[in-house]
Amino acid sequence: GLFCSLSPTLCQMFAAEENVDFRIHVENQTRARDDVSRKQLRLYQLYSRTSGKHIQVLGRRISAKGEDGDKYAQLLVETDTFGSQVRIKGKETDFYLCMNRKGKLVGK
């Protein structure tokens, strides 16, 4: 249903084949980049209720002590039109907001 509404041409191609698992196909397409998807960039600040300040990407170190409008608190959120990939990057440092194996926020 949803996949067919997104790509009727591919649905017609796969309709002729039997036993096709569309979930696997959509999952594979979501992982892969393609020329059809447009990258969208938006500028945000993330507010931390715990600290009462904004998240900052200070290179490898992440802080929740940024004032409103601080240059390190300006975050670029990158999304693709097809797929579920979202990337958050510090505008000033070009480091991405990541999580290590222990669940701690780090910049990479």
C-alpha positions, 0 to 999 in steps of 0.5 A: 500500500504505502510503498506502491503509493510512493513508487508505482513504477517499481510496484508494477515491476515487482507485481509480476514476481511472486513471493516478494517481501516489500518490507525487505526492499523498502528497508534496503532502499531506505539504507541506500542513497539515491539521486531522487532523494533531496537533502533538506537542511534546517537550522535548529537549536535543541533546548535541554529541560534538564539544564534550562539551556541549549545543546552545544556541539563544541567539537568532540565535546557536547554541552547543554549550557548554551545560551539562546543564539550561541554560535555553538548551539546552532545545529543543522538538521539534515534529512532525506526526502525518502528514508529515515536518516536524520543527521544533526551537525553543529554549524560552527564546528561541522561535528555531528551529534552522535551517541557512543556505545554507553549512550553518551552524546559525543561529537564526531 
